[in-house]
Amino acid sequence: MADQSQIRNFSIIAHIDHGKSTLADRILELTQTVDPRLMRAQLLDSMELERERGITIKSQAVRVYFTSRRDGETYQFHLIDTPGHVDFTYEVSRSLAACEGALLVVDASQGVEAQTLANTYLAVDAGLELIPCLNKIDLPGAEPERVAAEVAELLGEPADAIKRISGKTGEGVLEVLEELVEKVPPPEGDPDAAPRAVIFDSEFDQYRGVVAYIRVVDGTFRKGEAIRAMATGTEADIDDIGYFTPAMTSADHLTVGEVGYVITGIKDVTKLRVGDTITTKRAGAEEALPGYRDVQPVVFCGMFPIEADDYGDLRDALEKLTLNDAALHWEPETSDALGFGFRCGFLGLLHMDIVRERLEREYDLNLMCTMPSVGFEVSLTNGEELHVYNPSDMPEPARIKEIREPYVKATIITPKEYVGTIMELCQDKRGEHDGMTYLSADRVQMMYDLPLSEIVMDFFDQLKSRTRGYASLDYEVTGMKASNLVRLDVLLAGDVVDALSMLVHKDKAYGVGRTLTEKLREKIPRQQYDVPIQAAIGSHIVARETVKAFRKDVTAKCYGGDISRKRKLLEKQKEGKRRMKQVGRVEVPQEAFLAVLELGDAK
Ligand SMILES: Nc1nc2c(ncn2[C@@H]2O[C@H](COP(=O)(O)OP(=O)(O)OP(=O)(O)O)[C@@H](O)[C@H]2O)c(=O)[nH]1
């Protein structure tokens, strides 16, 4: 049991792929937290999807013990590995609120990137002690001098004080642990005050109910004790309390400054909410700790089961996923084209993609997802105000006084040779320039106000392809702005397909209509008759293409008798079909609903 002065709580923060999880692995290894036989790469990324994609989606909090060579004392660290992607910034800010320090990891072969900046600002705002380190110095392409200068400029610290490490080889990592002991202050709370802990994350376990991740701020919580959640008023007994090693390890109690978990058998996540303060029922605290602001979804899409019978299963699956993912919102939706489904709200495209994949994998559902879109505010001529999360719900133009769409402040970091092409791209995407600074002789930070809808479409892909992957992007939704938007509808064989409607800027409507119909023509398979595809604004047709009649015979190529190969191809064709949905008389594949993401340079 460590004394309060021997506790150090810190997060590891970085731009995506700069090596947080790998560094966390080395820390677990060097402190002998994990049995070497059980060690594997990116140990803390326990979700199957995280391992496959090599990204961190959910924060993890681990307790490790470190004996300092400087003073011979053993310290108790709580290390929180955080996600790097912009969609999960809210996870980072919650984790930071449970810490006194942050280890800022910067890839020495890349430099300061957009999420390096964003996460640094979050940590500084939270009042944390920052320990910067340059990672991947083992790489031949590492440029520690240049990158140290960039980090020094960002933090206003001398460049030679910045640690150089390799999460891969372990070089310099022990030194960083010593720095953490020395520089990160121990937690402050009062051990004798009424107990208070903040719930900074939670997880739902099918058998044990809600597992609340807590950081104790004052006093001590003991197993068996009755607790009360202050905002919701929920009361329950502590069935189990403990910490992560990274497996859940039971303890007698958690005391001031410690990070761990509490299980009460409560099955309803809304009763033990992230951000709430827990205290003891007897002699509890009066005043709650500051909570977190609620996260609001910014990207929406419709999710429909391919088999109508799966509707109930999809609802169950969404209910279960929401238990683990407070940022996921959904409500029932009916589409003329796709039937009964749900309109779901996400934090961004990666979040949407992950939810879809988890629904399909973990719940064995076959889904059809519509084009992602942002949420709009609409003022009607009769004075009414509406929120519109589905383009097909947009009222008739004659009833609309004004449409407002979400805008973001985007930060782009790039080598300077790409400044011109990025300016062009941002202008094309209706961006307004908001300043530019040099991070070093070669790297530039550009700021733009941009409509979120442009980012949702294909801004990121375009940015990456125009800069050969060298530019990085971070953004933050700043508010709503009035825009001249119109609803563009798509008609297949003469019928409007509500699930394909979208809102576009008036000046771009023709170009988008043209490109969209072309893309749809490529994606919709030939049927037994001609299928006209039209794009329309109101009753005005702005573009038209035709899918010519022809039944695709995939076996035509296999001349001769190889029947098994033929059967295989037919099977494959059948499988491909499962992702089709009958829309009126036309079979539409999933890709068609995502054609909007490939609009590219449509003007
Ligand atoms: N050569 C070298 N490669 C490293 C080092 N640290 C990490 N890597 C590699 O860099 C890649 C990204 O590392 P991760 O640890 O997954 O990065 P991360 O920051 O946790 O990424 P996210 O969780 O997606 O934000 C992996 O392929 C690692 O093997 C290092 O010190 N040296």
The ligand as an SDF file (V2000), in Angstrom:
LIG
                    3D

 32 34  0  0  0  0  0  0  0  0999 V2000
   10.6860    1.7730  -34.6920 N   0  0  0  0  0  0  0  0  0  0  0  0
    9.8110    2.0530  -33.7400 C   0  0  0  0  0  0  0  0  0  0  0  0
    8.5150    1.8310  -33.9580 N   0  0  0  0  0  0  0  0  0  0  0  0
    7.6320    2.1220  -32.9790 C   0  0  0  0  0  0  0  0  0  0  0  0
    8.0530    2.6460  -31.7300 C   0  0  0  0  0  0  0  0  0  0  0  0
    6.9580    2.8560  -30.9670 N   0  0  0  0  0  0  0  0  0  0  0  0
    5.8900    2.4640  -31.7060 C   0  0  0  0  0  0  0  0  0  0  0  0
    6.2920    2.0100  -32.9160 N   0  0  0  0  0  0  0  0  0  0  0  0
    5.4200    1.5150  -34.0030 C   0  0  0  0  0  0  0  0  0  0  0  0
    4.5430    2.5620  -34.3800 O   0  0  0  0  0  0  0  0  0  0  0  0
    3.2380    2.0490  -34.6770 C   0  0  0  0  0  0  0  0  0  0  0  0
    2.1870    2.7450  -33.8260 C   0  0  0  0  0  0  0  0  0  0  0  0
    2.3850    2.4110  -32.4770 O   0  0  0  0  0  0  0  0  0  0  0  0
    1.2110    2.3510  -31.4040 P   0  0  0  0  0  0  0  0  0  0  0  0
    1.8650    2.0640  -30.1010 O   0  0  0  0  0  0  0  0  0  0  0  0
    0.0960    1.4670  -31.8520 O   0  0  0  0  0  0  0  0  0  0  0  0
    0.7200    3.8490  -31.4940 O   0  0  0  0  0  0  0  0  0  0  0  0
   -0.4460    4.5700  -30.7000 P   0  0  0  0  0  0  0  0  0  0  0  0
    0.0140    5.9540  -30.4980 O   0  0  0  0  0  0  0  0  0  0  0  0
   -0.8310    3.7710  -29.5090 O   0  0  0  0  0  0  0  0  0  0  0  0
   -1.5920    4.5570  -31.7410 O   0  0  0  0  0  0  0  0  0  0  0  0
   -3.1640    4.7760  -31.4600 P   0  0  0  0  0  0  0  0  0  0  0  0
   -3.5110    3.9060  -30.2930 O   0  0  0  0  0  0  0  0  0  0  0  0
   -3.7990    4.3170  -32.7130 O   0  0  0  0  0  0  0  0  0  0  0  0
   -3.3610    6.2120  -31.2120 O   0  0  0  0  0  0  0  0  0  0  0  0
    3.3150    0.5480  -34.4450 C   0  0  0  0  0  0  0  0  0  0  0  0
    3.5360   -0.0750  -35.6840 O   0  0  0  0  0  0  0  0  0  0  0  0
    4.5240    0.3820  -33.5300 C   0  0  0  0  0  0  0  0  0  0  0  0
    5.1560   -0.8690  -33.7160 O   0  0  0  0  0  0  0  0  0  0  0  0
    9.4610    2.8850  -31.5430 C   0  0  0  0  0  0  0  0  0  0  0  0
    9.9330    3.3580  -30.5140 O   0  0  0  0  0  0  0  0  0  0  0  0
   10.2760    2.5580  -32.5880 N   0  0  0  0  0  0  0  0  0  0  0  0
  1  2  1  0
  2  3  2  0
  2 32  1  0
  3  4  1  0
  4  5  2  0
  4  8  1  0
  5  6  1  0
  5 30  1  0
  6  7  2  0
  7  8  1  0
  8  9  1  0
  9 10  1  0
  9 28  1  0
 10 11  1  0
 11 12  1  0
 11 26  1  0
 12 13  1  0
 13 14  1  0
 14 15  2  0
 14 16  1  0
 14 17  1  0
 17 18  1  0
 18 19  2  0
 18 20  1  0
 18 21  1  0
 21 22  1  0
 22 23  2  0
 22 24  1  0
 22 25  1  0
 26 27  1  0
 26 28  1  0
 28 29  1  0
 30 31  2  0
 30 32  1  0
M  END
$$$$
